[in-house]
Amino acid sequence: MAKTKAVYLTTNVGMLAYAYIAKPDDEAPPGATWKPDGKFKGFLVFDTPEEAAEARAEAIRVLREKYPQAPEDEDLLILPVRPGEVLGGKKAEEFAGKTTLYAASDFRPAVYDATGQKVPDGVFAYSGDRVRFKVSLFPFDKTEKVRNGKRTEDVTVYGCSFRLAALQIVEKKPFSGGFDAVEGGYEARPEDARPERETRKQERTERTERSGAASGDF
């Protein structure tokens, strides 16, 4: 049987969110409610459903082409384009009223700049950047157990996933770490630098002095 040719599409530009592009999601912070899946992944957030309508329609087309028996009701299909209130099964109220598109891969996607050139080493895509995805479409079916009264039944569900092949950075989120100059203020000089050991000693002395002052009488 001939192998089915992969279908690719390029999305519209959206805001990147919950992104794992430079490294996979392989470590959850303490207290996290989710388990890492080891994927390179991210969401695109769009202001309107129309911006993701073409990608959603293509996902449905590819799905129905492989599974003509899939339900007519699109709400019963598992699709990578969803309302923004829910991201990966989690509530994300900051995106209420928006539309999201999800894509993931087992491999690090190639990253390009707005001119179509690969970005240099050390340049990464982060949440807040405006980007677009190149994805391949994979229709699938799977069996899920659904409770029906006192019985549990096996139900076949159908969907289409987007595999993240590449990403193009169209606009970088402005760097927020700097400050404007303050006229007449302190200007750092090389001679102001102190060895790290001396700095730690000075900090301990200052903490001791503050502690002594705090424990005195009123």
C-alpha positions in Angstrom: 0.0 0.0 0.0 1.4 3.4 -1.0 2.4 5.7 1.8 0.1 8.7 2.2 1.9 12.0 1.3 2.1 14.4 4.2 0.0 17.5 4.0 1.6 20.8 5.1 0.2 24.2 5.8 1.5 27.6 7.0 -0.6 29.4 9.5 -1.3 33.0 9.9 0.7 35.1 12.2 -0.3 34.9 15.9 1.1 35.5 19.3 3.2 32.6 20.6 2.1 31.3 24.1 3.1 28.5 26.5 6.0 27.9 24.2 8.7 25.2 24.4 10.7 25.8 21.2 14.3 26.0 22.3 14.0 23.0 24.6 11.2 20.4 25.1 8.7 20.3 28.0 10.7 17.8 30.0 10.6 19.3 33.5 7.6 20.7 35.5 8.2 23.3 38.2 7.5 22.3 41.9 3.7 22.1 42.5 2.8 22.0 38.8 -0.5 20.2 38.0 0.7 18.8 34.7 3.2 16.2 33.7 5.9 17.0 31.1 5.4 15.3 27.8 8.9 15.8 26.3 7.5 17.7 23.3 8.6 20.9 21.5 5.4 22.8 21.3 3.5 26.0 21.5 0.1 27.8 21.0 -0.7 30.6 18.6 -3.2 33.0 19.9 -5.5 34.9 17.5 -7.8 37.7 18.2 -10.6 36.3 15.9 -11.7 32.8 14.8 -11.3 33.9 11.2 -7.5 34.1 11.5 -7.4 30.3 12.2 -10.4 29.3 10.1 -8.4 28.2 7.1 -6.2 25.9 9.3 -9.2 24.5 11.1 -11.0 23.8 7.8 -7.9 22.0 6.4 -7.6 19.9 9.5 -11.3 18.8 9.1 -10.8 18.2 5.4 -7.8 15.9 5.9 -9.5 14.1 8.8 -12.7 13.4 6.8 -10.7 12.3 3.8 -9.1 9.5 5.8 -12.1 8.8 8.1 -15.3 9.4 6.1 -17.2 7.8 9.0 -16.2 10.5 11.4 -19.2 12.3 13.0 -20.7 15.2 11.1 -20.9 17.3 14.2 -17.6 19.1 14.3 -17.9 19.6 18.1 -17.3 15.8 18.4 -13.9 16.0 16.6 -10.6 16.6 18.3 -9.0 19.6 16.6 -5.9 21.7 17.1 -7.9 24.9 16.7 -10.0 25.7 19.8 -11.5 28.6 21.8 -8.8 30.5 23.8 -10.3 29.9 27.2 -8.9 26.4 27.2 -5.3 25.6 26.5 -4.4 21.9 26.6 -7.3 21.1 28.9 -6.4 23.9 31.3 -8.3 27.2 31.8 -6.6 30.2 30.4 -8.9 33.1 31.1 -6.4 35.7 29.8 -7.2 34.4 26.3 -11.0 34.4 26.7 -12.7 35.4 23.5 -9.6 34.6 21.4 -8.8 31.5 19.3 -5.8 29.2 19.8 -3.9 26.9 17.5 -1.7 24.1 19.0 1.2 22.3 17.4 3.9 20.0 18.8 6.7 17.7 17.7 9.2 15.2 19.1 11.9 17.1 17.4 13.2 20.7 17.7 11.5 22.8 14.9 13.6 24.9 12.6 13.4 28.7 13.3 13.5 31.4 10.7 13.4 35.2 10.8 11.1 37.4 8.8 13.4 37.3 5.7 13.1 33.6 5.5 16.6 32.9 6.8 17.4 30.6 9.7 18.1 32.5 12.9 21.7 32.4 14.3 22.6 30.1 17.2 21.4 31.6 20.4 18.3 33.3 19.0 15.1 31.7 20.2 11.4 32.1 20.0 9.6 32.9 23.2 6.1 33.4 24.4 4.9 36.9 23.4 6.7 36.9 20.1 4.5 37.1 17.0 5.2 34.1 14.8 3.7 31.7 12.3 4.0 27.9 12.2 4.6 25.5 9.4 2.9 22.2 10.3 2.1 18.8 8.9 -1.4 17.4 9.4 -1.9 13.9 11.0 -5.5 12.6 11.2 -6.1 9.9 13.8 -8.7 7.8 15.6 -8.5 6.4 19.1 -10.7 4.5 21.5 -11.9 6.2 24.7 -14.0 4.7 27.5 -17.3 6.6 28.1 -19.6 6.0 31.0 -23.2 5.3 29.9 -25.3 5.0 33.0 -23.9 2.1 35.0 -21.9 0.8 32.1 -18.6 1.8 30.5 -18.5 1.7 26.7 -15.7 1.9 24.2 -16.2 4.8 21.8 -14.1 5.7 18.8 -13.2 9.4 18.5 -11.6 11.1 15.5 -9.3 14.0 15.3 -6.4 15.8 13.5 -3.1 17.0 15.1 -0.6 19.5 13.9 3.0 18.5 13.9 5.3 21.5 14.3 7.9 21.4 11.5 9.2 25.0 11.5 8.5 28.5 13.0 9.0 32.0 11.6 9.6 34.9 13.9 7.8 37.9 12.4 8.1 40.2 15.4 10.1 39.8 18.6 8.6 40.8 21.9 10.3 43.9 23.2 13.1 43.3 25.7 11.8 44.5 29.1 14.9 44.3 31.2 16.5 47.7 30.6 15.9 51.2 31.9 16.0 54.7 30.5 18.9 56.9 31.6 18.5 59.1 34.8 20.4 62.4 34.4 23.1 62.9 37.0 22.7 59.4 38.4 25.3 56.7 39.1 27.3 55.4 36.2 29.0 52.1 36.7 32.9 52.1 36.4 35.2 49.1 36.2 37.0 50.2 39.5 33.7 49.9 41.3 33.7 46.1 40.9 34.5 44.0 43.9 35.6 40.4 44.1 32.7 38.1 44.7 34.2 36.9 48.1 34.5 40.6 49.3 30.9 41.3 48.1 29.5 38.3 50.1 31.5 39.4 53.2 30.1 43.0 52.9 26.6 41.6 52.6 27.0 39.5 55.7 28.2 42.5 57.7 25.3 44.6 56.5 22.8 41.9 57.5 24.4 41.6 60.9 24.2 45.4 61.4 20.5 45.5 60.3 19.7 42.6 62.7 21.3 44.3 65.6 19.4 47.5 64.9 16.1 45.6 64.6 16.5 43.9 67.9 17.1 47.0 70.0 14.7 48.8 72.4 12.1 51.3 71.2 
